[in-house]
Amino acid sequence: SIQNIRGVTALHIVCQSGLVAVFHSLVDPLESEQLLELMCISDKEGSIPICSAWSNNNFIIANQLLEPLKKDQLLKLSSALEVCGSSALHLCAKYGDTEAANKLLHQLTPKENFSMIFSTDQLGGTPVHTAAQHRQTAFVRLLFSFMSPEKRIQLALARDKYGATSIHAASQGGNPHTVWYLLSCLNSMQQYEAICTQDINGETPIHVATAFTLNALV
């Protein structure tokens, strides 16, 4: 748990480097509560170790960090991430870690799932906004699998602080597969509403797609 002048622990470094053997030598002797305590230590930039694993595409280490944690411990970790400015689900969405998200959501009640999937980041976006912008179609499908048809509609049309839906986000990210999937969750009238929805700048998803010269989306 010793931190250097940048607030970085050995676990931060291992998560960044992806050295699995070193990771196991560091964490295997720890009880789950000791591991959780170590996982919640943030550096001076507000990043905790699992963020380093995700941002460096070290998903094996990220999932091995989560493996021994129980539901209450996972929720504590999620709270630590929220203090850093993002939820666990938003980070999983950004990097497309469906395995970690699946583990987290399967340990929660339907009500807790709803709260986590509809949680918003500092820009007011849901994890679906994040996944859509980062071209993580499989992740969007995973989140929608936990929702009823009615909640899927609500989720597809949810707006961030700038009035943008996840369809705007997918258009900005150049992600036609996610756009098509989100629209498939809506009936024809709702599809028309979604395509015509304007953000605070008056732009629809078609405006956004055109601005990024995404002919497939238009």
Disulfide bonds with the S-S distance in Angstrom:
none
